[in-house]
Amino acid sequence: MSSTSNTGTSSSSSTIGIIGAGHIGSAVAQLAVDAGLDVVIANSRGPETLTDLVSALGPHARAATADEAARAGDVVVLTVPLKSTTDIDPEPLAGTVVLDTGNYYPQRDGQVAALDDGSTTSSALTQQHLADSSVVKVFNNIYSESLRSLARPSGDAERTALPVFADDEEAKAVATAFLDVIGYDAVDGGDLAESWRAEPGRPAYGLPYAAGEDFTAAKPAGADAVREALARAER
Ligand SMILES: NC(=O)c1ccc[n+]([C@@H]2O[C@H](COP(=O)([O-])OP(=O)(O)OC[C@H]3O[C@@H](n4cnc5c(N)ncnc54)[C@H](OP(=O)(O)O)[C@@H]3O)[C@@H](O)[C@H]2O)c1
């Protein structure tokens, strides 16, 4: 990815900014460096607290502040608890495709009336906060360890699919290209208003990728299985 564009991930020179270095952030970082992409990763406490992580990730990864990761990324993964989303400065993310992995867990995030009554989705709220970015909901419905273990090359019979939701079709295409590079197919789930279909408690949340009751035991799930799970969701 080029020095001139902040979209697309087809080239091995792409840089992925990652804001949030926890379970999902570090899993996406690992998949990205494995795919030959550069990663700039941040947490809330500062780059000096990420030394072990970036050294494990290797020379394609560096730690930074959230502001630096936002500016460095051709695509930026936002993977912080929902309650922390409003702490993220929208300015350095303006014009950038932001992949939002967030879920609403009231016990962690506090009650949000508009989510409790189903009148919006957590990613629509994130899009509202990051008004000048193009938000894509992705990675929210798979356990982080399954995300690490289920990546497969394009065309593999056991390739797993993840749903993507966005209001901006170009941003959805960018997310789809990124997924392809790191080892996943994409299922177009619709716009952000539809992303409740992959939210916690719905059939597409964790279950397609779980072997039996134990959601920590990973199982590949192709596009048809994911589409079917999204279609079965009830609000
Ligand atoms: N865990 C899963 O398997 C999973 C799966 C799918 C989706 N999700 C969702 O994805 C999101 C992230 O989950 P997670 O499990 O990866 O969380 P996590 O392990 O708790 O990690 C959260 C990360 O966000 C960072 N952070 C918090 N506030 C920040 C801020 N203002 N600026 C920069 N970084 C900040 C934290 O940094 P510090 O440690 O320095 O505070 C930490 O690195 C959540 O909404 C979660 O529900 C999780």
The ligand as an SDF file (V2000), in Angstrom:
LIG
                    3D

 48 52  0  0  0  0  0  0  0  0999 V2000
  -11.4540  -11.1610   23.5870 N   0  0  0  0  0  0  0  0  0  0  0  0
  -12.0930  -11.6410   22.5180 C   0  0  0  0  0  0  0  0  0  0  0  0
  -11.9780  -12.8300   22.1740 O   0  0  0  0  0  0  0  0  0  0  0  0
  -12.9380  -10.6990   21.6840 C   0  0  0  0  0  0  0  0  0  0  0  0
  -13.4700  -11.2170   20.5000 C   0  0  0  0  0  0  0  0  0  0  0  0
  -14.1680  -10.3680   19.6470 C   0  0  0  0  0  0  0  0  0  0  0  0
  -14.3830   -9.0430   20.0000 C   0  0  0  0  0  0  0  0  0  0  0  0
  -13.8940   -8.5840   21.1890 N   0  0  0  0  0  0  0  0  0  0  0  0
  -14.1750   -7.1580   21.4980 C   0  0  0  0  0  0  0  0  0  0  0  0
  -13.0650   -6.3990   21.0230 O   0  0  0  0  0  0  0  0  0  0  0  0
  -12.8080   -5.3110   21.9200 C   0  0  0  0  0  0  0  0  0  0  0  0
  -11.4150   -5.5220   22.5110 C   0  0  0  0  0  0  0  0  0  0  0  0
  -11.4500   -6.7470   23.2170 O   0  0  0  0  0  0  0  0  0  0  0  0
  -10.1520   -7.4400   23.8500 P   0  0  0  0  0  0  0  0  0  0  0  0
  -10.6480   -8.6990   24.4690 O   0  0  0  0  0  0  0  0  0  0  0  0
   -9.0440   -7.4640   22.8760 O   0  0  0  0  0  0  0  0  0  0  0  0
   -9.8470   -6.3960   25.0140 O   0  0  0  0  0  0  0  0  0  0  0  0
   -8.6480   -6.4110   26.0620 P   0  0  0  0  0  0  0  0  0  0  0  0
   -7.8860   -7.6960   25.9800 O   0  0  0  0  0  0  0  0  0  0  0  0
   -9.2160   -5.9870   27.3700 O   0  0  0  0  0  0  0  0  0  0  0  0
   -7.7000   -5.2440   25.5040 O   0  0  0  0  0  0  0  0  0  0  0  0
   -8.1400   -3.9410   25.4020 C   0  0  0  0  0  0  0  0  0  0  0  0
   -7.0090   -3.0920   24.8780 C   0  0  0  0  0  0  0  0  0  0  0  0
   -7.5130   -1.7660   24.6500 O   0  0  0  0  0  0  0  0  0  0  0  0
   -6.5570   -0.8590   25.1340 C   0  0  0  0  0  0  0  0  0  0  0  0
   -7.1840    0.4270   25.3830 N   0  0  0  0  0  0  0  0  0  0  0  0
   -8.1840    0.7330   26.2410 C   0  0  0  0  0  0  0  0  0  0  0  0
   -8.4590    2.0550   26.1680 N   0  0  0  0  0  0  0  0  0  0  0  0
   -7.6150    2.5780   25.2500 C   0  0  0  0  0  0  0  0  0  0  0  0
   -7.3970    3.8740   24.7650 C   0  0  0  0  0  0  0  0  0  0  0  0
   -8.1240    4.9140   25.1740 N   0  0  0  0  0  0  0  0  0  0  0  0
   -6.4090    4.0610   23.8400 N   0  0  0  0  0  0  0  0  0  0  0  0
   -5.6670    3.0250   23.4240 C   0  0  0  0  0  0  0  0  0  0  0  0
   -5.8320    1.7510   23.8450 N   0  0  0  0  0  0  0  0  0  0  0  0
   -6.7980    1.5390   24.7570 C   0  0  0  0  0  0  0  0  0  0  0  0
   -6.0140   -1.5290   26.3770 C   0  0  0  0  0  0  0  0  0  0  0  0
   -4.8110   -0.9100   26.7370 O   0  0  0  0  0  0  0  0  0  0  0  0
   -4.3070   -0.9430   28.2970 P   0  0  0  0  0  0  0  0  0  0  0  0
   -4.1660   -2.3820   28.6500 O   0  0  0  0  0  0  0  0  0  0  0  0
   -3.0200   -0.1950   28.2550 O   0  0  0  0  0  0  0  0  0  0  0  0
   -5.3870   -0.2400   29.0660 O   0  0  0  0  0  0  0  0  0  0  0  0
   -5.8350   -2.9530   25.8530 C   0  0  0  0  0  0  0  0  0  0  0  0
   -4.6360   -3.0740   25.1370 O   0  0  0  0  0  0  0  0  0  0  0  0
  -13.9220   -5.3690   22.9750 C   0  0  0  0  0  0  0  0  0  0  0  0
  -14.9930   -4.5520   22.5960 O   0  0  0  0  0  0  0  0  0  0  0  0
  -14.3420   -6.8350   22.9530 C   0  0  0  0  0  0  0  0  0  0  0  0
  -15.6760   -7.0130   23.4200 O   0  0  0  0  0  0  0  0  0  0  0  0
  -13.1640   -9.3770   22.0210 C   0  0  0  0  0  0  0  0  0  0  0  0
  1  2  1  0
  2  3  2  0
  2  4  1  0
  4  5  1  0
  4 48  2  0
  5  6  2  0
  6  7  1  0
  7  8  2  0
  8  9  1  0
  8 48  1  0
  9 10  1  0
  9 46  1  0
 10 11  1  0
 11 12  1  0
 11 44  1  0
 12 13  1  0
 13 14  1  0
 14 15  2  0
 14 16  1  0
 14 17  1  0
 17 18  1  0
 18 19  2  0
 18 20  1  0
 18 21  1  0
 21 22  1  0
 22 23  1  0
 23 24  1  0
 23 42  1  0
 24 25  1  0
 25 26  1  0
 25 36  1  0
 26 27  1  0
 26 35  1  0
 27 28  2  0
 28 29  1  0
 29 30  1  0
 29 35  2  0
 30 31  1  0
 30 32  2  0
 32 33  1  0
 33 34  2  0
 34 35  1  0
 36 37  1  0
 36 42  1  0
 37 38  1  0
 38 39  2  0
 38 40  1  0
 38 41  1  0
 42 43  1  0
 44 45  1  0
 44 46  1  0
 46 47  1  0
M  CHG  2   8   1  16  -1
M  END
$$$$
